[in-house]
Amino acid sequence: MSAPLRVAVSGAAGRMGRAVVRAVCQQADLQLVAAFGRQRHLGDDAGVLAGVGPVGVAIQPAEAIPQVRGRADVLVEFSVGDPALLNAARAAEAGVRPVVGATGYAADSLEALRQACARAGVGGVVAPNFALGAVLLMRFCQLAAPYFPHAEVVELHHDRKRDAPSGTALRTAELIARARGTAPQPAVAEEEKVAGARGGVHHGVRVHSVRLPGLVAHQEVLFGGPGQVLSLRHDAYSEESFLPGVLLAVRRVVGLSDLVVGLEHLLDTQTTSDSTGAR
């Protein structure tokens, strides 16, 4: 039996980070070797925080990430925005492959991570959404867009989410735009009585964001055509929905030679025809 993959988790004290720690500890082929998190949890056992009992891995500050050189194969990063990509770049520079679940970051932060991976000769994954159902929804949208070019995206999240629209919604709009080609002209000259009532426009696709307590992570894409409407929707009700995708990325990233953006590139070839230009 081969040695288990050695996994470090950044953002390990947060809700998603704790879920990742639990998942890693439950896999025979993975080993938790380091954890990084919030200042108030420094020194706490990551397993105790995650609810799986002591694992002998204490929470460290993110500044200690470079110290995992030679001790970890993969860093799973679930911090927020640009700091998440900075932490991932630190890991890449230490020869550790980053798997990042973050949105709301700047384009130059992504480019810096890409260059860090290239310099170190390691692969990496950045995914706006690790839920396999959400990835499949985006693929289904690509299939529908050439036949239903009139499309709008509605994303709904809990009221603690800072960025709007969500990274998944932005990615969905980009894929729709690429698949359908030129956006259709509106049927009338629209007049918004309230600014923003028609949502924002990303790559020619209207995107609407809802933030309410009680929601978790949801997205619906509406395609309209003569006499019919096609509605595609995905609902995630807990952090557990993202874990199969995270574990897939952890296992597949060791076979990558550069940074990829989007979990779809790690699925079977039948669902990865959009790889051009996404790296």
C-alpha positions as CSV (number, residue, x, y, z in Angstrom):
1,M,0.0,0.0,0.0
2,S,1.4,3.4,-1.0
3,A,2.0,6.1,1.6
4,P,-1.0,8.5,2.3
5,L,-1.0,11.9,0.7
6,R,0.1,14.4,3.3
7,V,-2.5,17.3,3.6
8,A,-2.3,20.7,5.3
9,V,-5.5,22.8,5.8
10,S,-5.5,26.6,5.9
11,G,-8.6,28.2,7.3
12,A,-8.9,25.1,9.5
13,A,-10.8,26.9,12.3
14,G,-13.6,28.1,10.0
15,R,-16.8,26.1,9.2
16,M,-15.5,24.9,5.8
17,G,-12.0,24.3,7.1
18,R,-13.3,22.2,10.0
19,A,-15.4,20.1,7.5
20,V,-12.2,19.5,5.4
21,V,-10.3,18.4,8.5
22,R,-13.0,15.9,9.4
23,A,-13.1,14.6,5.8
24,V,-9.3,14.2,5.6
25,C,-9.1,12.4,8.9
26,Q,-11.7,9.9,7.7
27,Q,-9.8,8.9,4.6
28,A,-7.3,6.0,4.7
29,D,-5.3,7.4,1.9
30,L,-4.9,10.9,3.3
31,Q,-3.0,12.2,6.4
32,L,-3.5,15.6,8.1
33,V,-0.1,16.9,8.8
34,A,-0.6,20.7,9.4
35,A,-3.4,23.2,10.1
36,F,-3.5,27.0,9.9
37,G,-6.2,29.3,11.2
38,R,-7.4,32.2,13.2
39,Q,-5.4,33.9,15.9
40,R,-7.7,33.0,18.7
41,H,-7.4,29.3,17.9
42,L,-3.6,29.1,17.7
43,G,-2.3,26.1,19.5
44,D,-5.7,24.3,19.5
45,D,-5.9,20.8,18.2
46,A,-7.4,20.9,14.7
47,G,-9.1,17.5,15.2
48,V,-10.8,18.7,18.5
49,L,-12.0,21.8,16.7
50,A,-13.4,19.7,13.9
51,G,-15.2,17.3,16.2
52,V,-13.1,14.2,15.5
53,G,-11.0,14.2,18.6
54,P,-7.3,14.9,19.1
55,V,-5.1,14.3,16.1
56,G,-1.9,15.9,17.3
57,V,-2.0,18.7,14.8
58,A,-2.1,22.2,16.4
59,I,-3.4,25.3,14.6
60,Q,-0.6,27.6,13.5
61,P,-0.6,31.1,11.9
62,A,-0.7,31.4,8.2
63,E,2.8,32.9,8.2
64,A,4.0,29.4,9.1
65,I,2.8,27.9,5.8
66,P,6.3,27.9,4.2
67,Q,7.4,25.6,7.0
68,V,5.4,22.7,5.4
69,R,8.1,22.3,2.8
70,G,8.9,18.6,2.6
71,R,6.2,17.7,5.2
72,A,3.0,18.2,3.1
73,D,2.0,17.3,-0.5
74,V,-1.2,19.4,-0.7
75,L,-2.5,22.5,1.0
76,V,-6.3,22.9,1.1
77,E,-7.0,26.6,1.4
78,F,-10.4,27.9,2.6
79,S,-9.7,31.4,3.8
80,V,-11.4,34.4,2.1
81,G,-10.5,36.5,-1.0
82,D,-6.9,37.7,-1.8
83,P,-5.4,36.3,1.5
84,A,-6.5,32.8,0.4
85,L,-4.5,33.1,-2.8
86,L,-1.5,34.6,-0.9
87,N,-1.5,31.6,1.4
88,A,-1.8,29.3,-1.7
89,A,1.2,31.0,-3.3
90,R,3.2,30.6,-0.1
91,A,2.5,26.9,-0.3
92,A,3.4,26.6,-4.0
93,E,6.7,28.4,-3.4
94,A,7.4,25.7,-0.7
95,G,6.7,23.0,-3.3
96,V,3.2,22.1,-1.9
97,R,0.3,21.9,-4.3
98,P,-2.5,24.3,-3.5
99,V,-6.2,23.4,-3.7
100,V,-8.1,26.7,-3.2
101,G,-11.8,27.2,-2.5
102,A,-12.2,31.0,-2.6
103,T,-14.0,33.7,-4.4
104,G,-13.8,37.5,-4.3
105,Y,-10.1,37.7,-5.2
106,A,-8.4,40.1,-7.6
107,A,-7.1,39.0,-11.0
108,D,-3.6,39.9,-10.1
109,S,-3.7,37.6,-7.1
110,L,-4.7,34.7,-9.3
111,E,-1.9,35.6,-11.7
112,A,0.6,35.7,-8.8
113,L,-0.5,32.2,-7.8
114,R,-0.2,31.0,-11.3
115,Q,3.4,32.3,-11.5
116,A,4.3,30.8,-8.1
117,C,3.1,27.4,-9.3
118,A,5.0,27.7,-12.5
119,R,8.3,28.7,-10.8
120,A,7.9,25.8,-8.3
121,G,6.9,23.3,-11.0
122,V,3.7,22.2,-9.1
123,G,0.1,22.0,-10.1
124,G,-2.7,23.7,-8.3
125,V,-6.5,24.0,-8.4
126,V,-8.7,27.1,-7.8
127,A,-12.4,26.4,-7.8
128,P,-15.3,28.8,-7.1
129,N,-17.4,25.9,-6.1
130,F,-16.5,22.3,-5.1
131,A,-20.0,21.0,-5.1
132,L,-20.1,18.4,-8.0
133,G,-23.7,19.3,-8.6
134,A,-22.8,22.9,-9.2
135,V,-20.0,21.9,-11.6
136,L,-22.5,19.8,-13.5
137,L,-25.0,22.6,-13.6
138,M,-22.4,24.8,-15.2
139,R,-21.7,22.1,-17.8
140,F,-25.5,21.7,-18.5
141,C,-25.6,25.5,-19.0
142,Q,-23.0,25.3,-21.7
143,L,-25.0,22.6,-23.5
144,A,-28.2,24.7,-23.3
145,A,-26.8,28.2,-24.2
146,P,-26.4,27.7,-28.0
147,Y,-30.1,26.7,-28.2
148,F,-31.4,29.2,-25.5
149,P,-29.3,32.3,-25.8
150,H,-31.6,34.3,-23.6
151,A,-30.3,33.5,-20.1
152,E,-30.2,35.0,-16.6
153,V,-28.4,33.7,-13.5
154,V,-29.9,34.0,-10.0
155,E,-27.6,33.1,-7.1
156,L,-28.8,32.9,-3.5
157,H,-26.6,32.7,-0.4
158,H,-26.6,33.2,3.4
159,D,-26.3,36.8,4.6
160,R,-22.7,36.3,5.8
161,K,-21.3,36.0,2.3
162,R,-19.4,39.2,1.4
163,D,-18.9,39.1,-2.3
164,A,-21.7,39.5,-4.8
165,P,-22.2,38.0,-7.3
166,S,-20.7,34.7,-6.2
167,G,-17.7,33.3,-8.0
168,T,-19.9,30.4,-9.2
169,A,-22.4,32.8,-10.7
170,L,-19.6,34.8,-12.5
171,R,-18.1,31.6,-13.8
172,T,-21.5,30.4,-15.0
173,A,-22.1,33.6,-16.9
174,E,-18.7,33.4,-18.5
175,L,-19.4,29.8,-19.7
176,I,-22.8,30.7,-21.0
177,A,-21.4,33.7,-22.9
178,R,-18.6,31.6,-24.4
179,A,-21.0,28.8,-25.5
180,R,-23.8,31.0,-27.0
181,G,-21.6,33.6,-28.8
182,T,-23.1,37.0,-29.4
183,A,-25.6,38.1,-26.8
184,P,-29.2,38.6,-28.1
185,Q,-30.5,42.2,-28.2
186,P,-33.2,43.1,-25.6
187,A,-36.8,43.0,-27.0
188,V,-37.4,46.6,-25.7
189,A,-35.5,49.6,-24.4
190,E,-35.5,48.7,-20.7
191,E,-36.1,51.4,-18.0
192,E,-35.2,50.6,-14.4
193,K,-37.4,52.3,-11.9
194,V,-35.0,51.2,-9.2
195,A,-31.3,51.2,-10.0
196,G,-30.1,47.6,-10.2
197,A,-33.5,46.1,-10.4
198,R,-32.4,44.1,-13.5
199,G,-29.3,42.9,-11.8
200,G,-25.7,43.2,-13.0
201,V,-24.3,42.2,-16.4
202,H,-21.2,39.9,-16.7
203,H,-20.0,39.0,-20.1
204,G,-23.5,40.0,-21.5
205,V,-25.4,37.8,-19.0
206,R,-27.6,39.3,-16.3
207,V,-26.7,38.1,-12.8
208,H,-28.9,38.6,-9.7
209,S,-27.7,38.1,-6.1
210,V,-29.9,37.3,-3.1
211,R,-28.6,37.4,0.5
212,L,-30.8,36.1,3.3
213,P,-30.5,34.2,6.6
214,G,-31.7,30.7,6.2
215,L,-30.0,30.2,2.8
216,V,-26.8,28.3,2.3
217,A,-25.6,28.2,-1.4
218,H,-28.1,28.0,-4.3
219,Q,-28.1,28.9,-8.0
220,E,-30.8,28.9,-10.6
221,V,-30.2,29.6,-14.3
222,L,-33.2,30.5,-16.4
223,F,-33.2,30.1,-20.2
224,G,-36.0,31.5,-22.2
225,G,-37.2,30.6,-25.7
226,P,-40.3,30.9,-27.8
227,G,-43.1,29.3,-25.7
228,Q,-40.9,27.7,-23.2
229,V,-38.5,28.2,-20.3
230,L,-35.7,25.9,-19.2
231,S,-34.8,26.2,-15.5
232,L,-31.6,24.6,-14.1
233,R,-31.0,24.8,-10.3
234,H,-28.6,23.5,-7.7
235,D,-29.0,23.7,-4.0
236,A,-26.3,23.1,-1.4
237,Y,-27.6,22.7,2.2
238,S,-24.4,22.1,4.2
239,E,-20.7,22.2,4.0
240,E,-20.8,18.4,3.4
241,S,-21.9,19.0,-0.2
242,F,-18.5,20.4,-1.1
243,L,-16.4,17.6,0.4
244,P,-16.5,15.0,-2.4
245,G,-15.2,17.7,-4.8
246,V,-12.5,18.8,-2.3
247,L,-11.3,15.2,-1.9
248,L,-11.3,14.8,-5.7
249,A,-9.1,17.8,-6.1
250,V,-6.7,16.8,-3.4
251,R,-6.2,13.4,-5.1
252,R,-6.0,14.8,-8.6
253,V,-3.8,17.9,-8.0
254,V,-0.7,15.7,-7.6
255,G,-1.0,14.8,-11.3
256,L,-1.2,18.4,-12.5
257,S,1.7,20.3,-13.9
258,D,0.2,23.8,-13.7
259,L,-2.7,25.8,-12.2
260,V,-6.2,25.1,-13.3
261,V,-9.3,27.2,-12.6
262,G,-12.5,25.3,-12.2
263,L,-13.2,21.8,-10.8
264,E,-14.6,20.7,-14.2
265,H,-11.1,20.2,-15.5
266,L,-10.6,17.3,-13.0
267,L,-13.7,15.4,-14.0
268,D,-13.9,12.9,-16.8
269,T,-13.2,14.1,-20.3
270,Q,-16.9,14.1,-21.2
271,T,-17.4,17.1,-18.9
272,T,-14.2,19.0,-19.5
273,S,-14.6,20.3,-23.1
274,D,-14.2,23.9,-21.9
275,S,-10.6,23.6,-20.9
276,T,-9.4,26.0,-23.6
277,G,-8.5,29.4,-22.0
278,A,-9.5,28.5,-18.5
279,R,-6.0,27.9,-17.2
